[in-house]
């Protein structure tokens, strides 16, 4: 599936304008191909003369445009590079057009356009990193907040590999004793007591189960939870969006229907989690006046359908918290699963103490009252305070299933040995379980993996990584 003996190239900087654009090459001809277009302005005559882990300023010539651009080349010689191949990075002025033209020139010079995740795939296939670290590269790129980034960086640093390797070493040692007992059964040689070996394996299984149970969930793709503000016109949804996002995302007015589109803003929650807050203006409108109203209603309904959770905003100065049953029913029809939190907004207009029902959050976009409590409730409902705390190890569903399966197989072997008088009595059955446990752990590190699975994993990456 992955060809590794040619030279690949891709734009490795983010899309759009920036301070610089980066075009990366990896492969046996990376330095030669880059050298056909890039001329150092320092003492070196060519890129081939520059030592590894060095940089040089120079000029990049683009033949199709007949122009020269100032740039900087970073050289990494094999086998000490990220891919364990020769790698060159060309850093240029951050114009998307420049990056695209440079990539095209590199391809014309002999490179191949890299596929999604192909640089990291080469790092994995060359043994530079294990599969769990490779997956964490995509997690770092897709991290939605600081806590998720810390979790991904811990995995990329080898934490999953370290823990799995320790367990695999203990299991392999036990397997060696079990298999040796088969050969030594007729020699009346006891390598270990069955109960003692069973206890050691039970401890390993418990450790793996604990790891699978306590690890935080890593999303398969970049995903910010969507929280939607729904409510009647002039309930203060736009003001809440502005106050929570701490920016002027929506125009606010006392005139009903000022907002006609779904506006959004990012809000930070306790634990450094981030969610996308949307103002679903137009939701619940039974009789749109024109095409724009109908389009706004459709967009708002789509936002409510995807929400997790929904904030039903009522005007505390004119409405009772549970008065609008019709709108609640429409919310439930659009999204029967998301939790609905009721906000009694504009409490600053009530003057004095208020005592809302226990299931209602009192807020004021004008004074900020109740907004911190609202953020805490959202984090609790989405389990972000725990799942994004950054304290636990992060695992994908596939990795968690492999850990659980390895724990089960290890514990099965422990139970077989615990009931045996001699290891040889159950050695063949125990060996099957222990080999299965090692295979499951190998699927996490990539020691045991199929090409189809690799294709799925690296398809999550962006091109250039």
N, C-alpha and C positions, 0 to 999 in steps of 0.2 A: 504493500500500500504506500509506504513512504520510501521515496528514492533519496538516497543520502550521498551519492557519489558525484553529484553535479553541483553547480554553484547557483544559489538562490538569492533573490534580491526583493526588497519590499520597502515601502515607506513605513517607518517605525515610530513616527511621531503622531500625535493626535490629529484628527481632521480639523481643518480650519486654520485661520491665521494664528501665528504665535511668534515668539522671539526667534525661534529657529525651527528648521525642518530637518529630519534625520532620515537618511536612506541607508539601509543596512544590507550587507552582503555576507554570505557564509558559504564556504566550499573550497575545493582545491584551487580554483582559479580566482578567488575573491580579490586578492591583491593585484593580480595581473589585470583583471577586468577594470577595477577601479583606477589602476595606474594608466590605463589608456585615455582616461578622461580627466584625471586629477594630476596636476603638476605641483610638487612642493615648491615653496618660495624660499625655504631655508637652505641649509647646506646640502641636503640629500638631492641626488639627481632624479630619483624615482621612489615610489612607495616601497618597492622591493628592498631598498637599502635601509629602511627604517626598522629598528628593533621592535619587538613586541611590547605592548603596554606603553606605547609612545603616541604622541600626537604631533601633527605638523600642520601649519597653515599653508594655504596654497590657492591655486585657481582651478576651478572646474570649467571645462569647455563642453558646451552642448552643441554638437554638430548641426542638428536640425535647425536650431535657432541662430547658430553662428554667433553665440555670445559667450563671454567668460564671466564667471561669478566668483567672488571671494568665498572661501570655505575653509573647513578644518577637517582633517582626516585622522581618525583614531584607528590604530593598527593593533590587532591581537593575533599572535601566532599560535598555531596548533602545537601541542594539545592543551594549552593553558587558557583557551578561550571558553566562552559560554557553551558553544556547540562542540568543542574539541576539534574544530576545523579552523582554518584561517578565516578571520572575521575582519571586515572593514566597515566603519561607520563614517559616512560623509555628513557633516553638519553644515547647513546652509542657511541663508536668510529664510525666515519662516513663511514663505508664500506657498499656498497649495499648488499654484501653477509651476513654481520652481521644483517642488518635490516630485510632481507628476512627470515633468520633463526629464528630471534627473533619472528617475526610475526607468523611463522609456529608453534613455540613452544607455543605461546599464544593461538592459535586456538586449538592445541592439548590439552591444559589445560582447554578448555571449552568456549573460546570466539568464536564469529562468525566474518568472514571477513566483514568489513564494505563496504557498497556500496558508490557510488559517492555522496558526499555531505551529508552523513548520520549523521555525527556529528552536522553539522549546522541544518539539518532537525530536529534533536532532540531538539536543542536549540529553534527553532521556535515552534515546537509542544508543548513544555513545557511552552511557554509563556515568555521565557528568552529574545527573540528578536522578532520583528515583521517581516513580510515577506519582506518589503523593505530593512531592515537591513540585512536579510539573503541573499538576492540577492547581496547586496553590498559586502559581504564577497568574493563571486566569482569575483566581479569586482576588488577588491583589489588585488587578486591573479593574475588576467589577465591584470592588468594595464600596458599599453605599455609605459608610460612616467610619469614624476613627476606630471604633471597637471592632468592627468587622475586618478592618485593615490589620489590626494587631493580631487577630486570630489567624488570618491568612499568612502573615509574615512569620508567625511561629511555626506553621506547617511548612512553609517554604524553607525555613531554617533547619528542617529535618526532625522536628519533634515527633511527628507521626512515625517516621522511619525509625527513630531511636526506640520508641516504645514497642513497635511491632518487631523490630530486630531482637530486642531483649526477650520478648515472649517466644519468638521463633527459635532462639538459641536454647531456651529451656525445654521447649517441645522437642527439638531435634536431639538434644541430649537424652531425653527420655525414650525417644524412638530408637536411638542407638542401643540402649539397654534392652528394650523390648525385643528388637530384632536379634540381638546377640543371644538372648535367652532361648530363642528358637534353635540356634545352632548348638547351644551348650546344654540343651535339655537332657541329653543322654550322658553328659559328663558329670552330672550332679553338682554343678557349680551355680551358686546363687549370686548374681551380680548386685542385687538390691532386694530389699523387702517389698513385696507388692503394696502393702499399706503405706509405707514411706513414699514410694513413687506416686501412689494415688493421691496422697496429701499434697505433694509438690504440684502435680498437675491440676488438682482442684484449685490451688491458689492461683495458678496461671489463668485458669478459666474464669475465676472470679475477677481477676484484674482486667481481663479483656472485656468482661461484661460491664464492669464499672466504667471503663473507658467509653464503651459504646453508649451507655446510659447517660453519662454526664457531659459528653461532648455537645457543643452547640451545633445547630444546623447551619451548613453552608449552602447558599442558594446555588442552583445550577446555572443561573444567569444573573446578570445584574438586575436587581429588583428592589425598588423602593415601595414600601407599602403605601397604598392610596387611601387617604382619609377624605371624605366628601362632606361638605357643608350643604345641607338641604333645608329648605324652609320657605315660607311665604315671602313675597316681595316686601322689602323694607324691614325684615327681621334683624338686619345687621350682619348678614353673612359676609359681605364685602369688607366691612370694618373689621370683623374677626380675622379674615384672611390677612389683611394688612397688619393687624396687631400681632398675630402669631408668627407671620413670616418676617416681621420687623422690616418691612419695606412696603412701598406704595404700589402694590400689584393691581389694585382695583380702584376705579373711581367711585367715590361714595357720595350719596345724595339722599335727602329725605324723600325724593320723588320715587315712587315704586317703579321697578323695572329698569332702573338705570343700567344694571349689568345684564347683558344679553348673551354673553359667551361664557364658556367654562374657563375660568382663570385658575392659575395654580401658583403655588409657592412652596419652597422647602421650609420645614420647621424642625428645629432641634429639640429632641426629647431628653429626659433624664437618661444617663448612661451613654451619652454621645450618639444615640440613635437618631436617624433622620427619616422623616416620612414626607410624602408629597401631599399637600393639602389643596383640595380643589373646591371652588365655589360653583355648585351646580345650579346656576341661575336658570330659571325656566322650567325646572322639574315640577311636575304636577299641574302644569298649565293645561286646563281642559279644552280651551278654545283659543288656539293661537290666532293672532290677528292677521298675520301675514307670513310670507315665506321665511323671513328672518326669525320670527317667533317660533315657527315650526322647527327650523333647523336648530335653534337654541334648545328647544325641548328635547329633540332627539339626542343632541350631544350631552345634555344633562342626564338623561335617562341612561345613556351608555356609561357615564361616569359613576352613577349610583350602582349600576349593575356590577362594576368591577371593584367597588369600594370595600375597604376592610379597616375600620368600621365606618358607620354613617353618623354624622352629627346633625341631629334635627334641631334647628335653631328656631326658637319662638321669641317674640317680643314680650319680655316680662312685664312691660308697662301696659300692654293691651290684651294679653292672652294668658290663660291658665296653662300650666305645663303640659297637660294631657288633653287639651281641648281639640286639637286638630286631628281627629281620628281618620278623616279621609286621606290626609297626606301620609299618615302612618301606614295605612293600607296600601297605598301606591308604592311606598318604599319597600314594603314586604313583598309585593308582587314583583317588583324589579329585582330585588335581592333578598331572598328568604333566609340566607345564611349569615350575613354580616351582622354583628351587634349594632344596635341603634342606641346612641347616647343622646339624651335630651338636654339641651342647653337653654336655660332661661337667661337670655341676653338683655342688655340695656338695664341692668339692675341699678345703675347710677341714677336713672330717672325716677326710681321709686322713692328715694329719700328715706334714710333711716335703715333700721335692721330689717332683714328678710329671712324667712325660714322656709326654703324650698323643700319639697319632698326628698327623701334620701336617694332616690334614683334620678335626681335632676341636678345638674351642675350649674350653679349661678355664675354668670360671667358679665363682664363689662369690657367691650373693646375700647371704650373711651378712657377708662382708668386703669385697665389691666387686671382688675380684680377677678380672681378665679381662673386666670389663664394658666398659671403654674399647676394648679390642681387638675385642670383639664389635660395638660400634657402628661402628667403622671398617670392619669386614668387611661389615656390612649396607649401609653407604653405598657401598662399592665395588661390591657385587653389584647394587645398584639404580642405579648410575652417578650417585648423588646428589652425590658430591664434585665432579664435573665439571659436570653439568647444572644444579645449583643453586648454583654458586659465585658467581653474581652478576657475573662478569667479562664474560661474553659477552652479545651482544644476544639477546633472546628473540623467537622467531618461532613462529607457528602453522603447521600442516602446509600450509594453503592458501597462506600467505605464502611459505613455503619453496619450494613448487612453482612459484609465479609467478616468484620470483627465479631458480630454475634454468632455467625456460623462457626468461626474458629473457636469461640468460647464453648459453644455447644459440643463440638467434636472433642475438644480437650476434656470437658467434663464427662462425656460418654466414656472416654478411655479411662478416666479416673474411677468411674463407677465399676467398670469391668475389673480393674485391678484391685479395687477395694474388697471385692467379694471372692478373690482368688487366693488359693493357698500358695500357688507358685505363679510367677510371671508367665512361665511357658504355657500354663493352662489356658491363658486368654491372649497370648502374645499376638496371634495372627489378627484377631478382631481388634485388639487395641492398636496395632500398627496401622490398620486401615483408618481408624479414627484420627490418629496422630498425623498421618500423611494428608488427610483431608484438612486438618487444622493448618498445617504448613502451606497447603495450596491456597487456602483462603487468605492467609496473611501475605502470601506471595502475590495475590491479585491486587493487594493494596500498594505494595512496593513496585509492582510491575514485573516481578520475577516470573509470574505465571499470568499471562495476559494474551488475549486474542487480538488479531488485527482489527476486527469489527469494533471491539471495545475501545481500542486506541483511536479509531476514527471518530467514535462518538465523543470521547473525551476532548480531543484536540479540535473538534468542530466548534467547541465553545469559545475558542480563542479568536481574537481579531487577527487580521493579516498583519505581519510585521513583528509578531511576538513569538 
